[in-house]
Amino acid sequence: MSAPKPRREVITGPRRDVRRRPPRPVTDEIDDQTGVGRIYLRSLIRTQLRLGLATVALVVVPLVAMPLLFGLWAPVRELQVGPMPLWWFLLGILVYPAILGVGWWYVRQADRNEAQFTDLVEGR
């Protein structure tokens, strides 16, 4: 008798004769203004718009509220900080550092939003 033939095993893998296209980078989607690119860009614009509106609110609301408060409420109008009225001190001196602080905060947040968008687009 002859010895049995060894069993032949077939190993399969991905076809090598098919060329695969690399996935399209998101930056191309944005540049070509496809649907996906528009969604990415719209999300960045909305985030920056919300930040801009929050910044305007942080500056405008107190600047409008202070004169109304001092004009409508007499006891507050008569408060003094040293020789100067409180409203002069607030509107003439403290407003500028507050605006600079809000501006600094805005720039940092805008940079953070753009960095997050870049990370998202580049897939980091």
C-alpha positions in Angstrom: 0.0 0.0 0.0 1.0 3.4 -0.7 1.2 6.2 1.8 -1.8 8.7 1.9 -1.1 12.0 0.2 -0.8 15.0 2.5 -3.8 17.3 2.6 -3.3 20.5 0.6 -4.2 23.7 2.5 -5.2 26.9 0.6 -4.3 30.2 2.2 -6.1 33.2 0.9 -5.4 36.9 1.4 -6.4 40.1 -0.2 -6.1 40.2 -4.0 -2.9 41.8 -5.1 -3.9 42.5 -8.6 -6.5 45.1 -7.6 -5.2 48.6 -7.1 -6.8 50.3 -4.1 -7.3 54.0 -4.1 -6.1 55.6 -0.9 -8.8 57.3 1.1 -9.5 60.8 0.1 -8.1 63.3 2.7 -10.5 65.6 4.3 -8.5 68.6 3.2 -9.3 67.7 -0.4 -13.0 67.5 0.6 -12.8 71.0 1.9 -10.9 72.4 -1.0 -13.3 70.8 -3.6 -16.3 72.0 -1.5 -18.0 68.6 -1.5 -20.8 67.9 0.9 -18.5 66.5 3.6 -16.1 69.5 3.2 -19.0 72.0 3.6 -20.1 70.3 6.8 -16.6 70.5 8.2 -16.2 74.1 7.2 -19.7 75.0 8.5 -18.9 73.5 11.9 -15.7 75.7 12.2 -17.7 78.8 11.1 -20.4 78.1 13.6 -18.0 77.6 16.4 -16.1 80.8 15.6 -19.5 82.7 15.3 -20.6 81.5 18.8 -17.3 82.6 20.2 -17.6 86.0 18.6 -21.1 86.5 19.9 -20.0 85.5 23.4 -17.2 88.0 23.2 -19.5 90.8 22.0 -21.9 89.9 24.8 -19.1 90.0 27.4 -18.1 93.5 26.3 -21.4 95.1 25.2 -23.8 93.9 28.0 -21.8 95.4 30.9 -21.1 98.6 28.9 -24.8 99.1 28.3 -25.8 98.0 31.8 -23.5 100.3 33.7 -24.9 103.6 32.4 -28.4 102.4 32.8 -27.7 101.3 36.4 -26.1 104.7 37.2 -28.8 106.7 35.4 -31.7 104.9 37.0 -30.6 104.2 40.5 -29.6 107.4 42.4 -27.8 105.8 45.4 -25.3 104.1 43.1 -24.7 107.3 41.2 -23.5 109.0 44.4 -20.9 106.5 45.4 -17.3 107.7 45.4 -13.9 106.1 44.9 -11.6 108.5 46.5 -12.3 111.9 45.0 -13.9 110.6 41.8 -17.5 109.2 41.3 -17.7 105.4 41.0 -19.2 105.5 37.5 -16.2 107.6 36.2 -13.9 105.0 37.7 -15.7 102.1 36.2 -16.4 103.5 32.8 -13.2 105.6 32.5 -10.5 103.3 34.0 -11.6 99.7 34.6 -13.3 99.2 31.2 -10.0 99.2 29.3 -8.3 96.4 31.2 -11.6 94.4 31.0 -11.7 94.8 27.2 -8.0 93.8 26.9 -8.8 90.7 29.0 -11.8 89.7 26.9 -9.7 90.3 23.7 -6.9 88.0 25.1 -9.5 85.4 26.0 -11.1 85.6 22.5 -7.7 85.1 20.8 -6.9 82.1 22.9 -10.3 80.5 22.3 -10.2 81.2 18.6 -6.7 79.6 18.3 -8.0 76.6 20.3 -11.0 76.2 18.0 -8.7 76.3 14.9 -6.3 73.8 16.5 -9.1 71.4 17.2 -10.4 71.8 13.7 -7.0 71.1 12.3 -6.6 68.0 14.4 -10.0 66.8 13.3 -9.2 67.4 9.6 -5.8 65.9 9.7 -7.0 62.9 11.8 -4.7 63.3 14.8 
